[in-house]
Amino acid sequence: MNKPSQHTAPKEEVMARIEDPIQTSPISSEPMLQFSPGARQPGSFASSLLPSHITELKWVWGSRQRKIKAAYQLFLYTLLGSVFMLLAILLILFQTGTTDLQILLTTEFSERRQIFLWIAFFASFAVKVPMVPVHIWLPEAHVEAPTAGSVFLAGILLKLGTYGFLRFSIPMFPEATLCFTPFIYTLSAIAIIYTSLTTLRQIDLKKIIAYSSVAHMNLVTIGMFSLNIQGIGGSILLMLSHGLVSSALFLCVGVLYDRHKTRLVRYYGGLVSTMPNFSTIFFFFTLANMSLPGTSSFIGEFLILVGAFQRNSLVATLAALGMILGAAYSLWLYNRVVSGNLKPDFLHKFSDLNGREVFIFIPFLVGVVWMGVYPKVFPDCMHTSPIYTLQLPPFELVKQALNTDGDSPAPSTAIPALDVGSPHSQMGISEKPLCRVDSLLPATKSASISSS
């Protein structure tokens, strides 16, 4: 006869939680606004990709062969990644009988099943970030897309992958998240260095900004998987900032292309004498892209580095090296486009920003300055969900092990979970753990855990 799990909550209690999504947290007396009734199905995540596919049809209709290739790459990478996520959702449905996120967040999967489901979700989210080596579609898509398509990709689509990690993978599969944190660190560090060096070699304006976007989004994944409040908060802030800064830079490229019909850097130079207003705005967003203090990117990247240093100093050092390379390619791009001598042999039409274009840039300027000068508003709005996620038992164990004060923290008060283990655990057969938390910690910390 099967023994009931120690962490099993009565079904009536769980269903009562589902009936009232705005409820009191067991950790604090404040209302817990964790879930939105309109976004309770993990499968609805894929519906957000419909606008991108509609944009693809606009690209390929009567377009040249290279645009068709870029659209096919975007479609195939997204499709192949989403197939694995769909299979994982079907497995969850057959195992638990529901895809309601509120029930799944109170469901305890076995470690082996968590690892399998985490890998399936990762295949989908890694394409959206994008992470190396599934990033090839992004530069091609940006180059061949119109300006509005590039703004859509940079401002919205690239955030879906990191949102998926934060919304689904980390809270639903906490033990698997700890197992794969070194893997995420490795991929993200490689992506930051590799794409930053690749950016220095590009000659297309859009490809420069596209590879820069890959580097920034992989910095977001480092902060998110640092699994502390500084790293996760910084990653959310950097996602918001990247949506503003990168979109504005693509608009700047669109302004140049609209006048000169080329994106090759070698044809530009000396624009400060003919387009002073554009040069000023382009300079501002270039500084924001390299995370100058006082801009929105600085707050997010600083918090990410603080969180990463608490977990792995080597990864944080590589991420900081990526920031240095980011300053290099940002300033070099601005210098080649704006400074130097005019090239009248290639550029014949010189006109500065008109009123319509200045009006479009104003919201981006206000957003970047607001987040850089007074960022307190944003963490106050989003701190509840990361804190709730980090109080899951596996993450609490890591936090206790990394606690340098030596004080024994208070026992965890996480929500009891429905145990939906593997068939082996349901038959009473013990499973050998695939991942140990102490293997992710420094030697001194892991030794103290083993002795305890």
Order of alpha helices (4+ residues) and beta strands (2+ residues): alpha-beta-beta-alpha-alpha-alpha-beta-alpha-alpha-alpha-alpha-alpha-alpha-alpha-alpha-alpha-alpha-alpha-alpha-alpha-alpha-beta-alpha-alpha
